[in-house]
Amino acid sequence: MQLVKLLEQKEANHIEFCRIKNVLDEILFMYRNSELNEILKSLMDPAWMATGLKIDFETLVSGSILFYMFLIPFQ
C-alpha cells in the first residue's frame, strides 16, 4: 500500500489528506444519518462496477472509521 508508505514517511501531500478526509467524512455522515444510510448502501454497486473493487458495506464503514482515526494525527 503506497498510502501507508507515504503516511509513514510523512511525505504525503496535505491536499490529498484533505481529499481523503472529505471522502471519509461523507461516508461516515451518510452512515450515521438514517435517511442517507440507504443511499450510501445503494452507491456500493455502482462504485464497485466503476472501480472493480468489491467491498461489503460494513467493511467500508469500519475501514473508514479506522482510517479516519489514523488520519487525525497528521492534520
Backbone as XML, in Angstrom:
<?xml version="1.0"?>
<chain id="A" units="angstrom">
  <residue number="1" name="MET">
    <atom name="N" x="0.835" y="-1.181" z="0.000"/>
    <atom name="CA" x="0.000" y="0.000" z="0.000"/>
    <atom name="C" x="0.882" y="1.247" z="0.000"/>
  </residue>
  <residue number="2" name="GLN">
    <atom name="N" x="0.823" y="1.967" z="-1.097"/>
    <atom name="CA" x="1.641" y="3.163" z="-1.214"/>
    <atom name="C" x="1.232" y="4.222" z="-0.207"/>
  </residue>
  <residue number="3" name="LEU">
    <atom name="N" x="-0.057" y="4.334" z="0.090"/>
    <atom name="CA" x="-0.520" y="5.354" z="1.022"/>
    <atom name="C" x="0.084" y="5.134" z="2.399"/>
  </residue>
  <residue number="4" name="VAL">
    <atom name="N" x="0.183" y="3.886" z="2.828"/>
    <atom name="CA" x="0.779" y="3.589" z="4.128"/>
    <atom name="C" x="2.232" y="4.034" z="4.147"/>
  </residue>
  <residue number="5" name="LYS">
    <atom name="N" x="2.952" y="3.780" z="3.057"/>
    <atom name="CA" x="4.348" y="4.216" z="2.986"/>
    <atom name="C" x="4.449" y="5.731" z="3.067"/>
  </residue>
  <residue number="6" name="LEU">
    <atom name="N" x="3.547" y="6.415" z="2.362"/>
    <atom name="CA" x="3.562" y="7.879" z="2.408"/>
    <atom name="C" x="3.260" y="8.391" z="3.808"/>
  </residue>
  <residue number="7" name="LEU">
    <atom name="N" x="2.313" y="7.750" z="4.474"/>
    <atom name="CA" x="1.982" y="8.165" z="5.835"/>
    <atom name="C" x="3.170" y="7.953" z="6.768"/>
  </residue>
  <residue number="8" name="GLU">
    <atom name="N" x="3.810" y="6.806" z="6.626"/>
    <atom name="CA" x="4.960" y="6.515" z="7.478"/>
    <atom name="C" x="6.085" y="7.499" z="7.229"/>
  </residue>
  <residue number="9" name="GLN">
    <atom name="N" x="6.283" y="7.911" z="6.017"/>
    <atom name="CA" x="7.360" y="8.830" z="5.684"/>
    <atom name="C" x="6.951" y="10.286" z="5.878"/>
  </residue>
  <residue number="10" name="LYS">
    <atom name="N" x="5.701" y="10.525" z="6.184"/>
    <atom name="CA" x="5.159" y="11.871" z="6.392"/>
    <atom name="C" x="5.432" y="12.785" z="5.201"/>
  </residue>
  <residue number="11" name="GLU">
    <atom name="N" x="5.390" y="12.204" z="3.993"/>
    <atom name="CA" x="5.653" y="12.976" z="2.788"/>
    <atom name="C" x="4.398" y="13.187" z="1.952"/>
  </residue>
  <residue number="12" name="ALA">
    <atom name="N" x="3.269" y="12.713" z="2.456"/>
    <atom name="CA" x="2.046" y="12.829" z="1.658"/>
    <atom name="C" x="1.618" y="14.287" z="1.569"/>
  </residue>
  <residue number="13" name="ASN">
    <atom name="N" x="1.039" y="14.618" z="0.477"/>
    <atom name="CA" x="0.585" y="15.968" z="0.211"/>
    <atom name="C" x="-0.630" y="16.305" z="1.071"/>
  </residue>
  <residue number="14" name="HIS">
    <atom name="N" x="-0.606" y="17.463" z="1.717"/>
    <atom name="CA" x="-1.703" y="17.885" z="2.597"/>
    <atom name="C" x="-3.029" y="17.943" z="1.840"/>
  </residue>
  <residue number="15" name="ILE">
    <atom name="N" x="-3.012" y="18.339" z="0.602"/>
    <atom name="CA" x="-4.242" y="18.408" z="-0.191"/>
    <atom name="C" x="-4.850" y="17.022" z="-0.349"/>
  </residue>
  <residue number="16" name="GLU">
    <atom name="N" x="-4.019" y="16.018" z="-0.587"/>
    <atom name="CA" x="-4.525" y="14.650" z="-0.724"/>
    <atom name="C" x="-5.116" y="14.156" z="0.586"/>
  </residue>
  <residue number="17" name="PHE">
    <atom name="N" x="-4.484" y="14.505" z="1.712"/>
    <atom name="CA" x="-5.050" y="14.150" z="3.012"/>
    <atom name="C" x="-6.428" y="14.780" z="3.174"/>
  </residue>
  <residue number="18" name="CYS">
    <atom name="N" x="-6.565" y="16.022" z="2.775"/>
    <atom name="CA" x="-7.857" y="16.704" z="2.887"/>
    <atom name="C" x="-8.908" y="16.036" z="2.013"/>
  </residue>
  <residue number="19" name="ARG">
    <atom name="N" x="-8.537" y="15.635" z="0.827"/>
    <atom name="CA" x="-9.479" y="14.939" z="-0.061"/>
    <atom name="C" x="-9.918" y="13.616" z="0.536"/>
  </residue>
  <residue number="20" name="ILE">
    <atom name="N" x="-8.970" y="12.859" z="1.033"/>
    <atom name="CA" x="-9.296" y="11.573" z="1.652"/>
    <atom name="C" x="-10.195" y="11.786" z="2.857"/>
  </residue>
  <residue number="21" name="LYS">
    <atom name="N" x="-9.847" y="12.773" z="3.686"/>
    <atom name="CA" x="-10.654" y="13.053" z="4.876"/>
    <atom name="C" x="-12.063" y="13.474" z="4.482"/>
  </residue>
  <residue number="22" name="ASN">
    <atom name="N" x="-12.204" y="14.245" z="3.426"/>
    <atom name="CA" x="-13.537" y="14.665" z="2.970"/>
    <atom name="C" x="-14.380" y="13.468" z="2.541"/>
  </residue>
  <residue number="23" name="VAL">
    <atom name="N" x="-13.766" y="12.523" z="1.849"/>
    <atom name="CA" x="-14.495" y="11.312" z="1.442"/>
    <atom name="C" x="-14.917" y="10.525" z="2.679"/>
  </residue>
  <residue number="24" name="LEU">
    <atom name="N" x="-14.003" y="10.380" z="3.624"/>
    <atom name="CA" x="-14.341" y="9.666" z="4.857"/>
    <atom name="C" x="-15.443" y="10.382" z="5.620"/>
  </residue>
  <residue number="25" name="ASP">
    <atom name="N" x="-15.375" y="11.716" z="5.688"/>
    <atom name="CA" x="-16.432" y="12.496" z="6.341"/>
    <atom name="C" x="-17.790" y="12.216" z="5.713"/>
  </residue>
  <residue number="26" name="GLU">
    <atom name="N" x="-17.831" y="12.189" z="4.385"/>
    <atom name="CA" x="-19.095" y="11.951" z="3.672"/>
    <atom name="C" x="-19.621" y="10.542" z="3.935"/>
  </residue>
  <residue number="27" name="ILE">
    <atom name="N" x="-18.744" y="9.557" z="3.892"/>
    <atom name="CA" x="-19.169" y="8.173" z="4.152"/>
    <atom name="C" x="-19.743" y="8.062" z="5.559"/>
  </residue>
  <residue number="28" name="LEU">
    <atom name="N" x="-19.031" y="8.596" z="6.543"/>
    <atom name="CA" x="-19.477" y="8.472" z="7.927"/>
    <atom name="C" x="-20.728" y="9.304" z="8.198"/>
  </residue>
  <residue number="29" name="PHE">
    <atom name="N" x="-20.851" y="10.455" z="7.578"/>
    <atom name="CA" x="-22.060" y="11.277" z="7.726"/>
    <atom name="C" x="-23.276" y="10.526" z="7.181"/>
  </residue>
  <residue number="30" name="MET">
    <atom name="N" x="-23.113" y="9.956" z="5.985"/>
    <atom name="CA" x="-24.224" y="9.217" z="5.376"/>
    <atom name="C" x="-24.555" y="7.966" z="6.192"/>
  </residue>
  <residue number="31" name="TYR">
    <atom name="N" x="-23.555" y="7.318" z="6.727"/>
    <atom name="CA" x="-23.778" y="6.113" z="7.530"/>
    <atom name="C" x="-24.583" y="6.429" z="8.793"/>
  </residue>
  <residue number="32" name="ARG">
    <atom name="N" x="-24.284" y="7.550" z="9.419"/>
    <atom name="CA" x="-24.932" y="7.905" z="10.691"/>
    <atom name="C" x="-26.309" y="8.540" z="10.511"/>
  </residue>
  <residue number="33" name="ASN">
    <atom name="N" x="-26.636" y="8.961" z="9.315"/>
    <atom name="CA" x="-27.918" y="9.597" z="9.037"/>
    <atom name="C" x="-28.869" y="8.532" z="8.470"/>
  </residue>
  <residue number="34" name="SER">
    <atom name="N" x="-29.949" y="8.257" z="9.193"/>
    <atom name="CA" x="-30.850" y="7.170" z="8.793"/>
    <atom name="C" x="-31.438" y="7.384" z="7.399"/>
  </residue>
  <residue number="35" name="GLU">
    <atom name="N" x="-31.673" y="8.615" z="7.008"/>
    <atom name="CA" x="-32.231" y="8.883" z="5.686"/>
    <atom name="C" x="-31.206" y="8.671" z="4.574"/>
  </residue>
  <residue number="36" name="LEU">
    <atom name="N" x="-29.944" y="8.930" z="4.877"/>
    <atom name="CA" x="-28.895" y="8.808" z="3.867"/>
    <atom name="C" x="-28.229" y="7.441" z="3.856"/>
  </residue>
  <residue number="37" name="ASN">
    <atom name="N" x="-28.430" y="6.670" z="4.909"/>
    <atom name="CA" x="-27.796" y="5.368" z="5.026"/>
    <atom name="C" x="-28.164" y="4.465" z="3.854"/>
  </residue>
  <residue number="38" name="GLU">
    <atom name="N" x="-29.421" y="4.431" z="3.485"/>
    <atom name="CA" x="-29.855" y="3.584" z="2.369"/>
    <atom name="C" x="-29.269" y="4.060" z="1.038"/>
  </residue>
  <residue number="39" name="ILE">
    <atom name="N" x="-29.115" y="5.374" z="0.903"/>
    <atom name="CA" x="-28.497" y="5.911" z="-0.318"/>
    <atom name="C" x="-27.041" y="5.467" z="-0.400"/>
  </residue>
  <residue number="40" name="LEU">
    <atom name="N" x="-26.356" y="5.533" z="0.714"/>
    <atom name="CA" x="-24.961" y="5.082" z="0.751"/>
    <atom name="C" x="-24.876" y="3.608" z="0.349"/>
  </residue>
  <residue number="41" name="LYS">
    <atom name="N" x="-25.770" y="2.799" z="0.880"/>
    <atom name="CA" x="-25.778" y="1.372" z="0.513"/>
    <atom name="C" x="-26.021" y="1.198" z="-0.986"/>
  </residue>
  <residue number="42" name="SER">
    <atom name="N" x="-26.913" y="2.013" z="-1.545"/>
    <atom name="CA" x="-27.234" y="1.866" z="-2.972"/>
    <atom name="C" x="-26.081" y="2.321" z="-3.872"/>
  </residue>
  <residue number="43" name="LEU">
    <atom name="N" x="-25.154" y="3.097" z="-3.337"/>
    <atom name="CA" x="-23.997" y="3.544" z="-4.111"/>
    <atom name="C" x="-22.882" y="2.494" z="-4.177"/>
  </residue>
  <residue number="44" name="MET">
    <atom name="N" x="-23.017" y="1.448" z="-3.394"/>
    <atom name="CA" x="-21.967" y="0.425" z="-3.338"/>
    <atom name="C" x="-21.789" y="-0.282" z="-4.685"/>
  </residue>
  <residue number="45" name="ASP">
    <atom name="N" x="-22.877" y="-0.684" z="-5.331"/>
    <atom name="CA" x="-22.754" y="-1.418" z="-6.597"/>
    <atom name="C" x="-22.174" y="-0.563" z="-7.721"/>
  </residue>
  <residue number="46" name="PRO">
    <atom name="N" x="-22.661" y="0.675" z="-7.921"/>
    <atom name="CA" x="-22.036" y="1.491" z="-8.971"/>
    <atom name="C" x="-20.552" y="1.755" z="-8.706"/>
  </residue>
  <residue number="47" name="ALA">
    <atom name="N" x="-20.191" y="1.932" z="-7.440"/>
    <atom name="CA" x="-18.783" y="2.163" z="-7.102"/>
    <atom name="C" x="-17.962" y="0.917" z="-7.417"/>
  </residue>
  <residue number="48" name="TRP">
    <atom name="N" x="-18.508" y="-0.257" z="-7.120"/>
    <atom name="CA" x="-17.812" y="-1.496" z="-7.407"/>
    <atom name="C" x="-17.622" y="-1.667" z="-8.912"/>
  </residue>
  <residue number="49" name="MET">
    <atom name="N" x="-18.660" y="-1.360" z="-9.662"/>
    <atom name="CA" x="-18.563" y="-1.509" z="-11.112"/>
    <atom name="C" x="-17.558" y="-0.519" z="-11.713"/>
  </residue>
  <residue number="50" name="ALA">
    <atom name="N" x="-17.479" y="0.683" z="-11.166"/>
    <atom name="CA" x="-16.570" y="1.701" z="-11.691"/>
    <atom name="C" x="-15.115" y="1.427" z="-11.323"/>
  </residue>
  <residue number="51" name="THR">
    <atom name="N" x="-14.895" y="0.861" z="-10.135"/>
    <atom name="CA" x="-13.525" y="0.681" z="-9.650"/>
    <atom name="C" x="-13.014" y="-0.744" z="-9.779"/>
  </residue>
  <residue number="52" name="GLY">
    <atom name="N" x="-13.938" y="-1.698" z="-9.835"/>
    <atom name="CA" x="-13.527" y="-3.096" z="-9.825"/>
    <atom name="C" x="-13.209" y="-3.600" z="-8.428"/>
  </residue>
  <residue number="53" name="LEU">
    <atom name="N" x="-13.417" y="-2.760" z="-7.430"/>
    <atom name="CA" x="-13.144" y="-3.118" z="-6.035"/>
    <atom name="C" x="-14.463" y="-3.403" z="-5.337"/>
  </residue>
  <residue number="54" name="LYS">
    <atom name="N" x="-14.675" y="-4.668" z="-5.006"/>
    <atom name="CA" x="-15.915" y="-5.037" z="-4.321"/>
    <atom name="C" x="-15.638" y="-5.132" z="-2.829"/>
  </residue>
  <residue number="55" name="ILE">
    <atom name="N" x="-16.406" y="-4.399" z="-2.075"/>
    <atom name="CA" x="-16.245" y="-4.361" z="-0.624"/>
    <atom name="C" x="-17.638" y="-4.331" z="-0.020"/>
  </residue>
  <residue number="56" name="ASP">
    <atom name="N" x="-17.826" y="-5.050" z="1.068"/>
    <atom name="CA" x="-19.153" y="-5.036" z="1.676"/>
    <atom name="C" x="-19.330" y="-3.758" z="2.501"/>
  </residue>
  <residue number="57" name="PHE">
    <atom name="N" x="-20.569" y="-3.438" z="2.760"/>
    <atom name="CA" x="-20.927" y="-2.171" z="3.391"/>
    <atom name="C" x="-20.270" y="-1.989" z="4.759"/>
  </residue>
  <residue number="58" name="GLU">
    <atom name="N" x="-20.353" y="-2.998" z="5.604"/>
    <atom name="CA" x="-19.796" y="-2.881" z="6.957"/>
    <atom name="C" x="-18.275" y="-2.738" z="6.932"/>
  </residue>
  <residue number="59" name="THR">
    <atom name="N" x="-17.609" y="-3.381" z="5.986"/>
    <atom name="CA" x="-16.164" y="-3.233" z="5.856"/>
    <atom name="C" x="-15.807" y="-1.818" z="5.430"/>
  </residue>
  <residue number="60" name="LEU">
    <atom name="N" x="-16.599" y="-1.252" z="4.533"/>
    <atom name="CA" x="-16.385" y="0.136" z="4.108"/>
    <atom name="C" x="-16.483" y="1.076" z="5.304"/>
  </residue>
  <residue number="61" name="VAL">
    <atom name="N" x="-17.522" y="0.907" z="6.094"/>
    <atom name="CA" x="-17.743" y="1.799" z="7.233"/>
    <atom name="C" x="-16.668" y="1.599" z="8.298"/>
  </residue>
  <residue number="62" name="SER">
    <atom name="N" x="-16.397" y="0.363" z="8.680"/>
    <atom name="CA" x="-15.396" y="0.128" z="9.729"/>
    <atom name="C" x="-14.007" y="0.558" z="9.266"/>
  </residue>
  <residue number="63" name="GLY">
    <atom name="N" x="-13.692" y="0.317" z="7.993"/>
    <atom name="CA" x="-12.416" y="0.773" z="7.457"/>
    <atom name="C" x="-12.316" y="2.285" z="7.429"/>
  </residue>
  <residue number="64" name="SER">
    <atom name="N" x="-13.426" y="2.941" z="7.120"/>
    <atom name="CA" x="-13.450" y="4.410" z="7.107"/>
    <atom name="C" x="-13.213" y="4.968" z="8.503"/>
  </residue>
  <residue number="65" name="ILE">
    <atom name="N" x="-13.836" y="4.347" z="9.496"/>
    <atom name="CA" x="-13.656" y="4.803" z="10.884"/>
    <atom name="C" x="-12.197" y="4.635" z="11.307"/>
  </residue>
  <residue number="66" name="LEU">
    <atom name="N" x="-11.626" y="3.471" z="11.031"/>
    <atom name="CA" x="-10.228" y="3.228" z="11.412"/>
    <atom name="C" x="-9.276" y="4.181" z="10.698"/>
  </residue>
  <residue number="67" name="PHE">
    <atom name="N" x="-9.467" y="4.337" z="9.403"/>
    <atom name="CA" x="-8.590" y="5.208" z="8.636"/>
    <atom name="C" x="-8.741" y="6.655" z="9.060"/>
  </residue>
  <residue number="68" name="TYR">
    <atom name="N" x="-9.964" y="7.066" z="9.376"/>
    <atom name="CA" x="-10.212" y="8.431" z="9.852"/>
    <atom name="C" x="-9.439" y="8.684" z="11.148"/>
  </residue>
  <residue number="69" name="MET">
    <atom name="N" x="-9.490" y="7.722" z="12.070"/>
    <atom name="CA" x="-8.757" y="7.878" z="13.328"/>
    <atom name="C" x="-7.251" y="7.923" z="13.088"/>
  </residue>
  <residue number="70" name="PHE">
    <atom name="N" x="-6.781" y="7.209" z="12.064"/>
    <atom name="CA" x="-5.372" y="7.207" z="11.709"/>
    <atom name="C" x="-4.945" y="8.547" z="11.113"/>
  </residue>
  <residue number="71" name="LEU">
    <atom name="N" x="-5.824" y="9.180" z="10.349"/>
    <atom name="CA" x="-5.504" y="10.445" z="9.680"/>
    <atom name="C" x="-5.470" y="11.641" z="10.623"/>
  </residue>
  <residue number="72" name="ILE">
    <atom name="N" x="-6.256" y="11.617" z="11.680"/>
    <atom name="CA" x="-6.398" y="12.772" z="12.555"/>
    <atom name="C" x="-5.046" y="13.305" z="13.061"/>
  </residue>
  <residue number="73" name="PRO">
    <atom name="N" x="-4.119" y="12.455" z="13.512"/>
    <atom name="CA" x="-2.826" y="12.994" z="13.997"/>
    <atom name="C" x="-2.000" y="13.704" z="12.910"/>
  </residue>
  <residue number="74" name="PHE">
    <atom name="N" x="-2.283" y="13.439" z="11.638"/>
    <atom name="CA" x="-1.478" y="14.014" z="10.561"/>
    <atom name="C" x="-2.014" y="15.344" z="10.074"/>
  </residue>
  <residue number="75" name="GLN">
    <atom name="N" x="-3.082" y="15.825" z="10.667"/>
    <atom name="CA" x="-3.655" y="17.100" z="10.202"/>
    <atom name="C" x="-2.874" y="18.272" z="10.726"/>
  </residue>
</chain>
